[in-house]
C-alpha cells in the first residue's frame, strides 16, 4: 500500500509540474505567434536585447520553480531523532548554523531547567516543545509534520499545491525568488498583450481577432494577484523572521502560545532576518535563539 501511495504521489507531482510548464510555455508560444511586441523583437529581429531579456526571465522563473520543487525543504531524519537524546546548549552561539546533515536537538524530552531565563516550562520543568505523534519523535523547534509529505519539515512554512512539495527552511528562499521572477514576468507579459490587442468595429470581431490573447489575459488576471499577493506576504515573513504556519496558527503552537502577544523570539532585526533567509543554506539552531529571547506571559510563567 505504501508503494502504491508513493507512485500516486509521484504521478501527481509530475502532473502538476508538467501543467505549470505547459501553461507557461503555451503563453510564451502565443506571444511569439501573434502580432505582439515580443514577436516584433525576436522573430522579426527588431530588438534582440529586449527579446533576450524576456526569454532569460522566463527561463529563470521556470528554473527557480523546479529548484523550489526538487530541493529538500528540510526533512527531519526520523532515525537520527529516535536514536539520539541531545540537550539544548545555552552556550552555543545564537548566530551559528547547524550542518545540513546534523540534527539541531534530539530525543523525546528536553529536560533542562531554565526558570531563570523565563523559558516555557511545564510542571516537570521541561520545555513545552512539540511532539510528533506521526513520526514519534520530538522534532527540532519550528518543525511541523506534513501529512502530504509524510515527514516533519524544518521551519515549516506550508505545503504548496502548486509546487507539490513543502516550503521549509531549505527551499523557502527559492520559493521567494520564484514568486519574484514570476510576478515580474506576469506584469511584463500583461503589458505586451495589452499593447497587442487589435481594435475592431464590433465586439464579435474583436473577440474573434483577439481570442487567443484574451485567454492569455484571463490566465494572467487570475494568477497575477495571487502571485503578487504571495510575494508581498512572504516578503513580510522574511523581513520579520516568521513562517506562514506561525502566523496562521500562533495560538495553537506550543512554543509560541505562551509568549507575550505578537512577540516573535525569532526576529533578529530586518536586515539580519533577510540575510539569514537569503544567504545561509545551513539549518539554524532555533532552540538556542528561543532560549535567549523568549518573553512569556506573566500568567503562564
Number of C-alpha atoms within 10 A of each C-alpha: 6 7 8 9 10 12 12 12 15 12 11 13 18 14 13 15 17 12 13 16 14 12 14 14 14 13 19 17 12 17 22 18 12 17 15 18 22 28 19 17 17 18 14 12 12 14 15 15 12 13 19 14 11 18 16 11 16 19 13 16 22 19 14 20 24 16 16 26 22 13 16 16 22 23 22 23 17 16 10 16 22 16 12 13 14 15 15 17 13 15 7 13 11 17 13 14 17 14 13 13 11 12 19 24 24 21 17 20 18 19 15 15 15 15 12 6 12 17 25 27 20 13 7 8 15 17 20 19 22 19 18 16 9 12 18 12 23 23 28 25 20 26 24 24 20 17 10 12 15 11 20 28 28 24 27 26 24 18 18 12 11 13 20 21 20 27 29 27 25 24 20 25 23 20 22 24 18 22 23 18 20 24 22 17 19 21 14 13 20 19 13 16 21 14 10 17 18 12 12 13 7 9 10 9 13 15 16 12 15 18 13 14 23 17 12 20 20 11 15 18 14 10 15 20 13 13 20 18 14 16 21 14 15 21 15 14 19 24 19 19 20 20 22 16 17 21 13 10 11 17 14 11 18 16 21 24 19 23 22 15 13 10 14 18 20 17 17 17 12 13 12 16 19 19 13 19 20 15 10 14 16 17 21 24 23 22 21 21 20 20 20 14 18 20 21 18 13 10 6 12 14
